[in-house]
Amino acid sequence: MKVAIKEVLSEATFKLREVTDIPQKEAMLLLCEVLQKEMSWLVRHDNDEVEIEERFFSFIERRASHEPLEYILSRANFYGKEFFVDKRVLIPRPETELLVDKVFELAQCMENSHIVEIGCGSGIISIMLALGLPNAKITAVDISIDALHVARINAEKFGVKEKINFVLGSYLGNIESKIDMIISNPPYIANAEVLGIGLSYEPSLALYGGIRGDEMLRHIIDLYVDKKVKILACEMGYDQKESISKYAYQKNLEASFYKDLAGLDRGFWIKEKI
């Protein structure tokens, strides 16, 4: 049975009204995916009657249950590029683009540097670095073999699979060569923190960072010191500036911090003293 596009979208928008601030747009994105059409086509043909696959209604039900749109569509935007994602990896956040920006800035002082990403997840950070720093050696580490599988899919998509050394392991345990820079967006949410229902779909391994939440960040700082690395750059929780600053001071280090677009403390970097 055929039905008018505008009627389908009206019903879908109503079902998504409690889930998102942009229910109509999300309904249109899901219908575009099923019909394999552009958004502009839907607008021009909203009176047209079409056969709607059951898959669309399944998508709407999944989204109405708070499943993230990115998992339903199997893609997420980061740094102006479209990456493959699924439930094996964390969904990229716009805030993490600021971490990449900071690494590009910090890497300008190094030639042919070896950059190691701890906890690469979907590979977005390492891939952007491989694209933007062609002379750098990139190593991407993750404890999850599933995450590394997703990262390799994305690296192949962007033509940098041969430029990144993907390593299965914890922290720097399987890396023997000298490291010039460590970068990480590790789990930094406290174990007891109650997450929104949407986050329940994302891998807990990529979210929870310990009892306080900053345990993994502290361990990465320890590794930065032990391995005599030149530069460290990490994303962190908005409320962790004080604890990270104090911990760095205990290590005779000085951490510098940056804010996200909302004005919240979101990350830090540490450089070796010259």
Summary of the structure (lengths in Angstrom):
residues: 274
radius of gyration: 21.1
end to end distance: 72.5
largest distance: 72.5
contacts: 847
relative contact order: 0.10
helix: 41%
strand: 20%
